[in-house]
Structure formats: structure tokens, C-alpha cells
Amino acid sequence: MTSVGRMLITAGCLLILAGLIFLVAGKFSLPLGRLPGDLNFRGRNWQVFIPLGTSILLSIVLSLVLYLLSHFRR
């Protein structure tokens, strides 16, 4: 039971961290969603948005954070 509790606390802390990152990104108006590599196709009655650049950036940042967390847990 204690491992489930620790896992839930860790997941909650990660969600809080993600929320804080989005708050800071909004305050400093970081161009998440408008980075080079984000594709936006528009037609007369349709629009398709594919955030490739933003997804890659978030993946790199999240991988780095998780690597550092696992490194310090050892």
C-alpha cells in the first residue's frame, strides 16, 4: 500500500509542476503553440493544427526533468 501512496503523491507533484510551468509560460508569454515546426493548415471552413515543435520541446524538457529526478533518487 505504501508504494501506491508514494506513486500517487509523485503523480500529484508532477501535475502541480506541470501546472506551474504553464502558469509561468502564460505570464512570460512564451510562444508555446507558435514555435517553428508547429503546423497550421487553414481552409475556408476548416483548420488543422499540429504542434510538432511544441511537442518536441515539451518532450525534451520532461525527459530532462524525469532523468534528473531519477538521478537524485539513487
N, C-alpha and C positions, 0 to 999 in steps of 0.2 A: 504494500500500500504506500509506503514512503516513496518508492520510485515514481509512482503515478503522481503523487503530490508534487514532487520536485519537477516532473515534466510539465505539469500544469502551471506551476509558478514560472518556469523558464519560458514557456509559450506566452504567458501573460506579460512578462518583462519584454520579450521580443516585440509583442504587439504595441506596448507602450513606447518602446524605442522607435518603431516604425511611425507611430502617430506623431511623435516629437519631430522626427525628420521631416514629415510632411508639413507640420506647422512652421518649422524653420524655413523650409523651401518656399512656403507661401509668403512669409514675412520678407525674405530677401529676393523675392520674385525670380527664383531660379527657373530657367526655361524648360522644366520637365514637361515633356509632351510637345516641345517645339525644337528639339535638338536635331542636328544634321543626322540623317538616317531615318527620321520619322516620316513615314509616307502618308500623304493625304491626297486622295483622289476625289474630285468633285464632278458631278454631272448636273443636269438640270434639276432632277428630283431625287438625287441620291448623293451620299457621301460615304467614303470608306477611309478610316484612319487606322494605320498600322504603326504602332510606336516601337519600331525596331531599335533605334538609337537609345531611347529611354529604357527599354527592356535590357539592353546590353549593359548600360551604365548601372542600373539597379542590381543586376546580377553580379557584376564585378564588386560593387560595394557590399552587397550582402555576403558574398563569398569571403571577402576580406574580413568582415566582422565575425563571421562564424569561424573562420580559421583562427583569428586572434582569441576568440572565446575558448576554442578547443585547446589552443596552445597554453593558455593561462590556467586551464583546469588540471593540467598534468602535474 
